[in-house]
Amino acid sequence: MKTIGFIGLGIMGKPMAKNLLKAGYELTVYDIVPERMNDLAAAGAKRAASGKEVAAASEVVITMLPNSPDVKQAVLGPNGVLEGARPGLILIDMSSIAPAAVREIAACAAERGVAMLDAPVSGGEPKAVQGTLAIMAGGPEEVFEQVKEILGAMGSSVIRIGDIGSGNIAKLANQIIVALNIAAMSEAMVLAAKAGANAETGYQAIRGGLAGSAVLDAKMPMVLAGNFKPGFRIELHIKDLVNALETAHEVGVPVPLTSSVMEILQALKVAGCAHDDHSGMIQFYENLAKIQVRR
């Protein structure tokens, strides 16, 4: 399969689409903000005027959008993917959305002869640029095998979790772990700085031990530089934790730590930090302790 459509060219989608071009795939792109298509068109992609037009030109359509309503609109809405889809098309939604929404979209797609995978990603903008995302897929195994090479052009880890929706279940678990890691890092490093330790050398010491993590290495340098330019916005992590809390409550799983971190993120949103990177969670602790953790 060489003809791919890509819908959603934001912080994550644009570099992911560029990596597909680099891998030699024919690409048709669409975004509701037309200017976002400029870089891809300059690199060889074809522009489309709608999701319908993308689907008509493609064997595989990938969506990378902010939330469940956006994916439903792009796929099920007027001039959406299903209006232009031929039987046999494969739809891969790489957004992070609610598992229930994935299953609803997949059922509608199946009625049109369209197979679907949900394949959310982890790694943020840097790994999207590098093509080294972790991709968590849900859906039929035979469909996954057909597109595994395509996914491999965007990620270094491509794993099928199980049936449709299970990719986003794994992503919810991932987002809980990331959020709690950033909160723990923030709480600990504000304590260290307030107690008189050097933040940068303290980080270097900690990262070599059991508390070292990919999250720590990705986010602590941003904190030390005071750089909260978003690779993944606080408002999007709130969206993911809303989905995590709703799913947890639906299946009867208490998630008290997730609930606590959600309130921290909500406080930051109220304070005007919704568009900061989620590493900016440390600002909540810094404001409480009246100290900044910087070089």
DRENKE-96746 format. One record per residue: x, y, z of N, C-alpha, C in turn. Coordinates in nm, 2 decimals, m for minus. Atoms other than C-alpha are relative to their C-alpha. Layout:
- X;Y;Z;X;Y;Z;X;Y;Z
...
This chain:
- 0.08;m0.12;0.00;0.00;0.00;0.00;0.09;0.12;0.00
- m0.09;m0.11;0.02;0.16;0.32;m0.12;m0.07;0.13;0.01
- 0.07;m0.12;0.00;m0.11;0.58;m0.13;m0.07;0.02;0.14
- 0.04;m0.02;m0.14;m0.18;0.73;0.22;m0.06;0.14;0.01
- 0.05;m0.13;m0.03;m0.40;1.01;0.33;0.02;0.04;0.15
- m0.03;m0.04;m0.13;m0.32;1.21;0.64;m0.09;0.13;0.04
- 0.09;m0.11;m0.05;m0.57;1.44;0.83;0.04;0.04;0.14
- m0.04;m0.05;m0.13;m0.45;1.66;1.11;0.15;0.03;0.00
- m0.14;m0.04;0.02;m0.12;1.85;1.07;0.04;0.09;0.11
- m0.04;m0.08;m0.12;m0.07;1.99;1.42;0.14;m0.03;0.04
- m0.14;0.02;m0.06;0.24;1.96;1.65;0.05;m0.14;m0.03
- m0.04;0.14;0.02;0.24;1.58;1.61;m0.02;m0.04;m0.14
- 0.03;0.05;0.13;0.07;1.52;1.28;0.09;0.04;m0.11
- m0.08;m0.05;0.11;0.29;1.74;1.06;0.13;m0.08;m0.01
- m0.12;0.08;0.01;0.62;1.56;1.15;m0.02;m0.14;m0.03
- 0.04;0.14;0.04;0.45;1.22;1.13;m0.02;m0.01;m0.15
- 0.03;0.00;0.15;0.33;1.30;0.78;0.13;0.02;m0.08
- m0.12;m0.02;0.07;0.67;1.42;0.68;0.09;m0.13;0.00
- m0.07;0.13;m0.01;0.82;1.09;0.79;m0.05;m0.10;m0.10
- 0.06;0.08;0.11;0.58;0.91;0.56;0.05;0.04;m0.14
- m0.05;m0.04;0.13;0.69;1.12;0.27;0.15;m0.05;m0.01
- m0.14;0.04;0.00;1.06;1.05;0.36;0.01;m0.15;m0.03
- 0.00;0.15;0.03;0.97;0.67;0.35;m0.04;m0.03;m0.14
- 0.04;0.03;0.13;0.85;0.70;0.00;m0.14;m0.02;m0.03
- 0.14;0.02;0.02;0.48;0.69;0.04;m0.06;0.12;m0.08
- 0.08;m0.11;0.07;0.24;0.90;m0.19;m0.10;0.05;0.11
- 0.07;m0.05;m0.11;0.07;1.13;0.05;m0.10;0.11;m0.04
- 0.10;m0.11;0.02;m0.25;1.34;0.03;m0.04;0.05;0.14
- 0.01;m0.05;m0.14;m0.30;1.57;0.33;m0.12;0.10;0.00
- 0.10;m0.10;m0.03;m0.58;1.78;0.48;0.00;0.05;0.14
- 0.02;m0.05;m0.14;m0.62;2.01;0.78;m0.10;0.12;m0.02
- 0.10;m0.11;0.01;m0.89;2.26;0.86;0.06;0.13;0.00
- m0.08;m0.12;0.01;m0.62;2.52;0.89;0.09;m0.01;m0.13
- m0.06;0.03;0.13;m0.51;2.54;0.52;0.15;0.02;0.00
- m0.14;m0.04;0.00;m0.17;2.70;0.60;0.09;m0.12;0.05
- m0.08;0.11;m0.05;m0.06;2.38;0.78;0.04;m0.10;m0.11
- m0.04;0.09;0.11;m0.05;2.20;0.45;0.11;0.05;m0.08
- m0.10;m0.06;0.09;0.21;2.43;0.30;0.13;m0.08;0.00
- m0.13;0.07;m0.01;0.52;2.25;0.43;m0.01;m0.14;m0.07
- 0.01;0.13;0.06;0.39;1.91;0.33;m0.01;0.01;m0.15
- 0.01;m0.01;0.15;0.29;2.03;m0.02;0.13;0.04;m0.06
- m0.13;m0.03;0.06;0.63;2.18;m0.07;0.09;m0.12;0.00
- m0.08;0.12;0.00;0.78;1.84;0.02;m0.05;m0.11;m0.09
- 0.05;0.10;0.09;0.57;1.66;m0.23;m0.14;m0.06;0.02
- 0.14;0.05;m0.03;0.23;1.59;m0.07;m0.10;0.07;m0.09
- 0.12;m0.07;0.07;m0.10;1.66;m0.25;m0.09;0.06;0.10
- 0.10;m0.06;m0.09;m0.34;1.89;m0.09;m0.14;m0.05;m0.03
- 0.14;0.04;0.02;m0.70;1.79;m0.04;m0.09;0.11;0.06
- 0.09;m0.10;m0.05;m1.00;2.01;0.03;m0.10;m0.05;0.11
- 0.09;0.06;m0.10;m1.18;1.77;0.27;0.05;m0.14;0.03
- m0.03;0.14;m0.03;m1.15;1.43;0.44;m0.06;m0.09;m0.11
- 0.06;0.08;0.11;m1.38;1.30;0.17;0.10;m0.02;m0.12
- m0.10;0.00;0.12;m1.12;1.40;m0.10;0.12;m0.08;0.04
- m0.12;0.08;m0.05;m0.84;1.24;0.11;m0.03;m0.14;m0.02
- 0.03;0.14;0.01;m1.02;0.91;0.13;m0.01;m0.05;m0.14
- 0.01;0.04;0.14;m1.10;0.91;m0.24;0.13;m0.03;m0.07
- m0.13;0.01;0.06;m0.73;0.93;m0.32;0.09;m0.10;0.07
- m0.09;0.08;m0.09;m0.60;0.68;m0.06;m0.05;m0.14;0.02
- 0.02;0.14;m0.05;m0.57;0.32;0.03;m0.01;m0.01;0.15
- 0.00;m0.01;m0.14;m0.50;0.41;0.39;m0.02;0.14;0.04
- 0.02;m0.14;m0.05;m0.62;0.72;0.58;0.04;0.00;0.15
- m0.04;m0.02;m0.14;m0.46;0.83;0.90;m0.05;0.13;0.05
- 0.05;m0.12;m0.07;m0.62;1.08;1.14;0.08;0.02;0.12
- m0.08;m0.04;m0.12;m0.42;1.27;1.41;m0.06;0.13;0.05
- 0.09;m0.11;m0.04;m0.67;1.50;1.58;m0.01;0.01;0.15
- m0.01;m0.02;m0.14;m0.71;1.65;1.93;m0.09;m0.09;0.09
- 0.09;0.07;m0.09;m1.02;1.47;2.07;m0.11;m0.08;m0.07
- 0.11;0.09;0.06;m1.31;1.23;2.01;m0.09;0.08;m0.09
- 0.09;m0.07;0.10;m1.55;1.49;1.86;0.07;0.04;m0.13
- m0.07;m0.04;0.12;m1.28;1.60;1.62;0.01;m0.12;m0.10
- m0.01;0.11;0.09;m1.23;1.25;1.49;m0.13;m0.04;m0.05
- 0.13;0.03;0.05;m1.60;1.18;1.47;m0.04;0.09;m0.12
- 0.03;m0.10;0.11;m1.64;1.50;1.26;0.08;m0.03;m0.12
- m0.08;0.03;0.12;m1.35;1.41;1.03;m0.04;m0.12;m0.07
- 0.03;0.13;0.06;m1.46;1.06;0.97;m0.15;m0.02;m0.03
- 0.14;0.03;0.02;m1.84;1.05;1.01;m0.08;0.12;m0.05
- 0.07;m0.12;0.03;m1.93;1.41;0.94;m0.02;0.03;m0.15
- 0.01;m0.04;0.14;m2.02;1.59;0.61;0.13;0.02;m0.06
- m0.13;0.00;0.07;m1.74;1.56;0.36;0.11;m0.07;0.07
- m0.10;0.08;m0.08;m1.57;1.32;0.60;0.05;m0.12;m0.08
- m0.07;0.11;0.06;m1.36;1.02;0.53;m0.10;m0.11;m0.05
- 0.09;0.11;0.05;m1.65;0.77;0.50;m0.08;0.04;m0.12
- 0.07;m0.04;0.12;m1.82;0.98;0.23;0.09;m0.03;m0.12
- m0.09;0.02;0.11;m1.51;0.93;0.01;0.06;m0.14;0.00
- m0.07;0.13;m0.01;m1.41;0.58;0.12;m0.06;m0.10;m0.09
- 0.04;0.12;0.07;m1.42;0.28;m0.10;0.01;m0.12;0.09
- m0.02;0.12;m0.08;m1.47;m0.07;0.05;0.15;m0.05;m0.02
- m0.14;0.04;0.00;m1.13;m0.20;0.15;0.10;0.10;0.05
- m0.09;m0.10;m0.06;m0.99;0.13;0.27;0.03;m0.04;0.15
- m0.03;0.02;m0.14;m0.81;0.11;0.60;0.02;0.14;0.07
- m0.01;m0.13;m0.08;m0.86;0.39;0.86;0.08;m0.03;0.12
- m0.09;0.01;m0.12;m0.59;0.44;1.12;m0.02;0.13;0.08
- 0.00;m0.12;m0.09;m0.68;0.68;1.40;0.11;0.00;0.10
- m0.12;0.00;m0.09;m0.36;0.78;1.58;m0.02;0.11;0.10
- 0.04;m0.10;m0.11;m0.54;1.04;1.80;m0.01;m0.07;0.13
- 0.03;0.05;m0.13;m0.57;0.99;2.17;m0.14;0.04;0.04
- 0.14;m0.03;m0.03;m0.94;0.96;2.23;m0.06;m0.11;0.09
- 0.07;0.09;m0.09;m1.20;0.77;2.44;m0.01;m0.14;m0.07
- 0.02;0.13;0.06;m1.21;0.39;2.38;m0.14;m0.02;m0.06
- 0.14;0.01;0.05;m1.59;0.41;2.35;m0.02;0.07;m0.13
- 0.01;m0.08;0.13;m1.56;0.67;2.07;0.07;m0.08;m0.11
- m0.07;0.09;0.10;m1.31;0.44;1.89;m0.10;m0.11;m0.05
- 0.09;0.12;0.04;m1.56;0.15;1.89;m0.12;0.05;m0.08
- 0.11;m0.05;0.08;m1.84;0.37;1.77;0.04;0.04;m0.14
- m0.05;m0.04;0.13;m1.64;0.51;1.48;0.03;m0.13;m0.08
- m0.04;0.12;0.07;m1.51;0.16;1.39;m0.13;m0.08;m0.05
- 0.12;0.07;0.04;m1.87;0.02;1.38;m0.06;0.07;m0.12
- 0.05;m0.08;0.12;m1.98;0.30;1.14;0.09;m0.03;m0.12
- m0.09;0.02;0.11;m1.67;0.24;0.93;m0.03;m0.14;m0.06
- 0.02;0.14;0.05;m1.74;m0.14;0.91;m0.12;0.00;m0.09
- 0.12;0.00;0.09;m2.08;m0.06;0.76;0.03;0.04;m0.14
- m0.04;m0.04;0.13;m1.90;0.10;0.47;0.11;m0.08;m0.06
- m0.11;0.09;0.04;m1.65;m0.18;0.43;0.13;0.05;0.03
- m0.12;m0.06;m0.03;m1.38;0.02;0.59;0.05;m0.07;0.13
- m0.06;0.06;m0.12;m1.15;m0.16;0.84;0.07;0.11;0.08
- m0.06;m0.11;m0.08;m1.01;0.05;1.13;0.09;m0.06;0.11
- m0.08;0.01;m0.12;m0.73;0.05;1.38;0.00;0.13;0.08
- m0.04;m0.12;m0.08;m0.68;0.28;1.67;0.15;m0.02;0.04
- m0.14;0.01;m0.02;m0.31;0.35;1.71;0.06;0.13;0.06
- m0.06;m0.12;m0.06;m0.23;0.63;1.95;0.15;m0.01;0.03
- m0.15;m0.01;m0.01;0.13;0.74;2.01;0.04;0.06;0.13
- m0.06;m0.06;m0.11;0.36;0.83;2.29;0.14;0.04;m0.04
- m0.13;m0.04;0.03;0.68;1.03;2.27;0.01;0.15;m0.02
- 0.01;m0.14;0.02;0.57;1.39;2.20;0.07;0.04;m0.13
- m0.05;m0.06;0.13;0.70;1.62;1.93;0.14;m0.04;m0.03
- m0.14;0.05;0.03;1.07;1.52;1.96;0.00;m0.13;m0.07
- 0.00;0.13;0.06;1.00;1.16;1.88;m0.09;m0.01;m0.12
- 0.08;m0.01;0.12;0.74;1.25;1.62;0.09;0.05;m0.11
- m0.09;m0.06;0.10;1.01;1.45;1.44;0.11;m0.11;m0.04
- m0.11;0.11;0.02;1.27;1.16;1.48;m0.06;m0.12;m0.06
- 0.06;0.12;0.05;1.02;0.90;1.37;0.02;m0.12;0.10
- m0.02;0.10;m0.10;1.07;0.71;1.70;m0.11;m0.01;0.10
- 0.11;0.01;m0.09;0.73;0.72;1.85;m0.03;m0.14;0.05
- 0.06;0.13;m0.05;0.58;0.43;2.06;m0.14;0.00;m0.05
- 0.13;0.01;0.06;0.27;0.32;1.87;m0.07;m0.12;0.06
- 0.08;0.11;m0.07;0.00;0.12;2.06;m0.13;m0.02;m0.08
- 0.11;0.03;0.09;m0.25;m0.04;1.82;m0.10;m0.09;0.05
- 0.11;0.10;m0.03;m0.59;m0.20;1.86;m0.07;m0.02;m0.13
- 0.08;0.04;0.12;m0.79;m0.38;1.59;0.04;m0.13;m0.05
- m0.02;0.13;0.05;m0.79;m0.69;1.38;0.15;m0.02;m0.04
- m0.14;0.03;0.03;m0.45;m0.86;1.35;0.04;0.00;m0.14
- m0.03;0.01;0.14;m0.47;m0.91;0.98;0.01;0.15;m0.06
- m0.01;m0.14;0.04;m0.53;m0.53;0.93;0.13;0.06;0.05
- m0.12;m0.05;m0.06;m0.25;m0.45;1.16;0.12;m0.04;m0.08
- m0.11;0.05;0.08;m0.01;m0.67;0.96;0.01;0.07;m0.13
- 0.00;m0.07;0.13;m0.11;m0.49;0.64;0.07;0.14;0.01
- m0.04;m0.14;m0.02;m0.01;m0.15;0.78;0.12;0.02;0.09
- m0.11;m0.01;m0.10;0.27;m0.23;1.02;0.12;0.07;m0.05
- m0.12;m0.07;0.06;0.54;m0.11;0.78;m0.03;0.15;m0.01
- 0.04;m0.14;0.00;0.35;0.22;0.74;0.02;0.06;0.14
- m0.02;m0.05;m0.14;0.34;0.26;1.12;0.15;0.01;0.04
- m0.15;0.01;m0.03;0.71;0.17;1.14;0.07;0.12;m0.06
- m0.06;m0.12;0.05;0.79;0.48;0.93;m0.01;0.12;0.10
- 0.03;m0.11;m0.10;0.66;0.69;1.22;0.05;m0.04;0.14
- m0.03;0.05;m0.13;0.76;0.48;1.52;0.10;m0.11;0.01
- m0.10;0.10;m0.02;1.04;0.27;1.66;m0.06;m0.12;0.07
- 0.07;0.11;m0.07;0.80;0.06;1.87;m0.14;0.00;m0.05
- 0.13;0.01;0.06;0.49;m0.06;1.70;m0.06;m0.14;0.05
- 0.05;0.12;m0.07;0.28;m0.31;1.91;m0.15;0.00;m0.01
- 0.15;0.02;0.00;m0.07;m0.44;1.86;m0.04;m0.05;0.14
- 0.04;0.04;m0.13;m0.24;m0.46;2.20;m0.11;m0.10;0.00
- 0.12;0.09;0.00;m0.56;m0.64;2.11;m0.11;0.06;m0.09
- 0.11;m0.04;0.08;m0.90;m0.56;1.97;m0.02;0.15;m0.01
- 0.02;m0.15;0.02;m1.03;m0.22;1.85;m0.03;0.07;0.14
- 0.01;m0.07;m0.12;m1.01;0.03;2.13;0.11;m0.02;0.10
- m0.10;0.03;m0.10;m0.73;m0.14;2.32;0.12;0.09;m0.02
- m0.11;m0.10;0.01;m0.47;0.10;2.17;m0.02;0.12;0.09
- 0.03;m0.12;m0.08;m0.64;0.39;2.34;m0.01;m0.04;0.15
- m0.01;0.04;m0.14;m0.68;0.19;2.66;0.15;0.00;0.05
- m0.14;0.00;m0.03;m0.30;0.14;2.66;0.05;0.15;0.01
- m0.04;m0.14;m0.01;m0.26;0.51;2.59;m0.05;0.07;0.12
- 0.04;m0.06;m0.12;m0.47;0.61;2.88;0.09;m0.04;0.12
- m0.09;0.04;m0.11;m0.25;0.40;3.11;0.13;0.07;m0.02
- m0.12;m0.07;0.02;0.05;0.56;2.95;m0.01;0.15;0.05
- 0.02;m0.14;m0.04;m0.09;0.91;3.01;m0.01;0.02;0.15
- 0.01;0.00;m0.15;m0.16;0.83;3.38;0.15;m0.01;0.05
- m0.13;0.01;m0.05;0.20;0.72;3.42;0.09;0.12;m0.03
- m0.07;m0.12;0.03;0.34;1.02;3.24;m0.04;0.12;0.09
- 0.04;m0.11;m0.08;0.13;1.27;3.44;0.05;m0.02;0.14
- m0.05;0.02;m0.13;0.22;1.11;3.77;0.15;0.01;0.01
- m0.15;m0.02;0.00;0.59;1.10;3.68;0.03;0.15;0.00
- m0.03;m0.14;0.00;0.59;1.47;3.60;m0.04;0.07;0.13
- 0.04;m0.06;m0.13;0.40;1.55;3.92;0.11;m0.04;0.11
- m0.10;0.04;m0.09;0.65;1.34;4.12;0.13;0.07;m0.02
- m0.13;m0.07;0.03;0.95;1.50;3.95;m0.02;0.15;0.05
- 0.02;m0.14;m0.04;0.80;1.85;4.01;0.00;0.01;0.16
- 0.00;0.00;m0.14;0.73;1.78;4.38;0.14;m0.02;0.06
- m0.13;0.03;m0.05;1.07;1.63;4.44;0.10;0.11;m0.02
- m0.10;m0.10;0.03;1.27;1.89;4.26;m0.02;0.14;0.06
- 0.02;m0.12;m0.08;1.10;2.18;4.42;0.04;m0.01;0.14
- m0.05;0.03;m0.14;1.17;2.02;4.76;0.15;0.02;0.00
- m0.15;0.00;0.00;1.54;1.98;4.66;0.05;0.14;m0.01
- m0.04;m0.14;0.02;1.57;2.34;4.54;m0.02;0.08;0.12
- 0.04;m0.08;m0.12;1.39;2.49;4.84;0.09;m0.04;0.12
- m0.08;0.05;m0.11;1.61;2.28;5.08;0.15;0.04;m0.03
- m0.14;m0.05;0.03;1.93;2.42;4.91;0.08;m0.08;m0.09
- m0.08;0.08;0.10;2.04;2.16;4.66;0.00;0.07;m0.14
- 0.00;m0.06;0.14;2.15;2.26;4.31;m0.09;m0.09;m0.09
- 0.10;0.07;0.08;1.87;2.16;4.08;0.06;m0.08;m0.11
- m0.05;0.07;0.12;2.08;2.07;3.78;0.09;m0.12;0.04
- m0.08;0.12;m0.04;2.34;1.85;3.96;m0.08;m0.10;0.07
- 0.09;0.10;m0.07;2.06;1.70;4.17;m0.07;m0.09;m0.11
- 0.06;0.07;0.11;1.89;1.60;3.85;0.09;m0.10;m0.06
- m0.10;0.09;0.05;2.21;1.45;3.71;0.02;m0.12;0.09
- m0.02;0.11;m0.10;2.25;1.24;4.03;m0.11;m0.09;0.00
- 0.12;0.08;m0.01;1.90;1.12;4.04;m0.02;m0.08;m0.13
- 0.03;0.07;0.12;1.87;1.02;3.67;0.09;m0.12;m0.02
- m0.08;0.12;0.01;2.15;0.76;3.71;m0.05;m0.11;0.09
- 0.05;0.10;m0.09;1.95;0.58;3.98;m0.13;m0.06;m0.03
- 0.13;0.07;0.02;1.62;0.39;4.02;m0.10;0.10;m0.04
- 0.10;m0.10;0.03;1.43;0.72;3.99;0.01;0.06;m0.14
- m0.02;m0.04;0.14;1.57;0.78;3.64;m0.11;m0.05;m0.09
- 0.11;0.04;0.09;1.31;0.77;3.36;0.01;0.08;m0.13
- 0.01;m0.07;0.12;1.24;0.87;3.01;m0.07;0.13;0.02
- 0.07;m0.13;m0.02;1.00;1.13;3.14;0.09;0.10;0.07
- m0.09;m0.09;m0.06;1.26;1.28;3.37;0.10;0.06;m0.09
- m0.10;m0.04;0.10;1.51;1.30;3.09;m0.06;0.09;m0.11
- 0.06;m0.09;0.10;1.26;1.46;2.85;m0.05;0.13;0.06
- 0.07;m0.12;m0.05;1.10;1.71;3.09;0.09;0.08;0.10
- m0.07;m0.08;m0.09;1.36;1.81;3.35;0.09;0.11;m0.07
- m0.08;m0.11;0.07;1.59;1.99;3.10;m0.09;0.12;m0.04
- 0.09;m0.11;0.03;1.29;2.19;2.99;m0.03;0.09;0.12
- 0.02;m0.07;m0.12;1.22;2.29;3.35;0.12;0.08;0.03
- m0.12;m0.07;m0.03;1.58;2.39;3.41;0.03;0.12;m0.09
- m0.01;m0.11;0.10;1.57;2.61;3.10;m0.12;0.10;0.01
- 0.12;m0.09;m0.01;1.23;2.76;3.20;m0.07;0.00;m0.14
- 0.06;0.01;0.13;1.11;2.64;2.86;m0.12;m0.09;0.00
- 0.12;0.08;0.00;0.75;2.54;2.86;m0.08;0.01;m0.14
- 0.05;0.00;0.14;0.70;2.57;2.48;m0.06;m0.14;m0.02
- 0.07;0.13;m0.01;0.45;2.29;2.42;0.05;m0.10;m0.11
- m0.01;0.12;0.08;0.55;1.95;2.28;m0.13;m0.08;0.02
- 0.13;0.06;m0.03;0.23;1.83;2.46;m0.06;0.09;0.10
- 0.06;m0.10;m0.08;0.00;2.09;2.60;m0.07;m0.05;0.12
- 0.07;0.04;m0.12;m0.14;2.08;2.95;m0.15;m0.02;m0.03
- 0.15;0.02;0.03;m0.50;2.12;2.80;m0.02;m0.14;m0.06
- 0.02;0.13;0.06;m0.44;1.80;2.60;0.02;m0.11;0.10
- m0.01;0.10;m0.11;m0.32;1.61;2.91;m0.12;0.00;0.08
- 0.12;0.00;m0.07;m0.63;1.72;3.08;m0.11;m0.08;m0.07
- 0.10;0.08;0.08;m0.84;1.58;2.80;0.03;m0.15;0.01
- m0.03;0.14;m0.02;m0.65;1.25;2.83;m0.04;m0.06;0.13
- 0.03;0.04;m0.13;m0.70;1.23;3.20;m0.16;0.00;0.02
- 0.15;0.01;m0.01;m1.08;1.31;3.16;m0.04;m0.14;m0.06
- 0.03;0.13;0.06;m1.09;1.00;2.93;0.04;m0.11;0.09
- m0.05;0.10;m0.09;m0.89;0.80;3.18;m0.09;m0.02;0.12
- 0.09;0.01;m0.12;m1.11;0.89;3.47;m0.14;m0.06;m0.04
- 0.13;0.06;0.04;m1.43;0.82;3.28;0.00;m0.15;m0.03
- m0.01;0.14;0.02;m1.31;0.49;3.16;0.02;m0.08;0.13
- m0.03;0.06;m0.13;m1.18;0.40;3.51;m0.13;m0.02;0.07
- 0.12;0.01;m0.08;m1.52;0.48;3.66;m0.10;m0.09;m0.07
- 0.09;0.09;0.07;m1.71;0.29;3.39;0.03;m0.15;0.03
- m0.04;0.14;m0.03;m1.51;m0.03;3.47;0.02;m0.03;0.15
- m0.01;0.02;m0.14;m1.50;0.02;3.84;0.14;0.00;0.06
- m0.14;m0.01;m0.05;m1.13;0.11;3.90;0.03;0.13;0.07
- m0.04;m0.13;m0.06;m1.04;0.37;4.16;0.14;0.05;m0.05
- m0.12;m0.06;0.05;m0.77;0.61;4.04;0.03;0.13;0.08
- m0.01;m0.12;m0.08;m0.70;0.85;4.33;0.12;0.08;m0.03
- m0.11;m0.08;0.03;m0.36;0.96;4.22;m0.02;0.08;m0.13
- 0.04;m0.07;0.12;m0.49;1.04;3.87;m0.09;0.12;0.03
- 0.10;m0.10;m0.04;m0.77;1.24;4.03;0.08;0.12;0.06
- m0.07;m0.11;m0.06;m0.52;1.45;4.23;0.08;0.08;m0.10
- m0.07;m0.08;0.11;m0.30;1.53;3.93;m0.09;0.07;m0.09
- 0.10;m0.07;0.08;m0.61;1.62;3.74;m0.03;0.14;0.06
- 0.03;m0.12;m0.07;m0.68;1.89;4.00;0.12;0.10;m0.02
- m0.12;m0.08;0.03;m0.32;2.02;3.96;m0.01;0.06;m0.14
- 0.00;m0.05;0.14;m0.36;2.05;3.59;m0.12;0.10;m0.02
- 0.11;m0.10;0.00;m0.70;2.22;3.63;0.03;0.13;0.06
- m0.04;m0.12;m0.06;m0.55;2.47;3.86;0.09;0.08;m0.09
- m0.09;m0.07;0.10;m0.28;2.55;3.60;m0.08;0.06;m0.12
- 0.08;m0.05;0.11;m0.54;2.59;3.33;m0.07;0.13;0.04
- 0.07;m0.12;m0.05;m0.73;2.84;3.55;0.10;0.12;0.01
- m0.10;m0.10;m0.01;m0.40;3.02;3.60;0.06;0.05;m0.13
- m0.04;m0.04;0.14;m0.36;3.06;3.22;0.11;m0.08;m0.06
- m0.11;0.08;0.05;m0.11;2.78;3.16;m0.04;m0.11;m0.09
- 0.05;0.11;0.07;m0.33;2.56;2.95;0.08;m0.04;m0.13
- m0.07;0.03;0.12;m0.11;2.60;2.64;0.15;m0.03;0.03
- m0.14;0.04;m0.04;0.22;2.53;2.83;0.02;m0.15;m0.02
- m0.03;0.14;0.00;0.39;2.20;2.79;m0.03;m0.06;0.14
- 0.04;0.06;m0.13;0.29;1.95;3.06;0.12;0.00;0.10
- m0.11;m0.02;m0.10;0.64;1.99;3.21;m0.02;0.12;0.08
- 0.03;m0.12;m0.08;0.50;2.32;3.32;m0.09;m0.03;0.13
- 0.06;0.04;m0.12;0.32;2.13;3.59;0.08;0.04;0.12
- m0.08;m0.04;m0.11;0.61;2.22;3.81;m0.03;0.14;0.05
- 0.04;m0.14;m0.04;0.48;2.58;3.82;m0.10;0.00;0.11
- 0.10;0.02;m0.11;0.20;2.46;4.05;0.08;m0.01;0.13
- m0.08;0.02;m0.12;0.46;2.35;4.31;0.09;0.12;0.03
- m0.09;m0.11;m0.02;0.69;2.64;4.25;m0.08;0.12;0.06
- 0.08;m0.10;m0.06;0.40;2.88;4.33;m0.03;m0.02;0.14
- 0.02;0.03;m0.14;0.32;2.70;4.65;0.12;0.02;0.09
- m0.12;m0.01;m0.08;0.68;2.69;4.77;0.07;0.13;m0.02
- m0.06;m0.13;0.02;0.77;3.04;4.64;0.15;m0.02;m0.04
- m0.14;0.02;0.06;1.08;2.92;4.45;m0.01;m0.06;m0.14
- m0.01;0.06;0.14;1.17;2.84;4.09;0.12;m0.09;m0.01
- m0.11;0.10;0.03;1.37;2.54;3.98;0.06;0.03;m0.14
- m0.06;m0.04;0.13;1.60;2.68;3.71;0.16;m0.02;0.02
- m0.15;0.00;m0.01;1.97;2.67;3.62;0.05;0.12;0.07
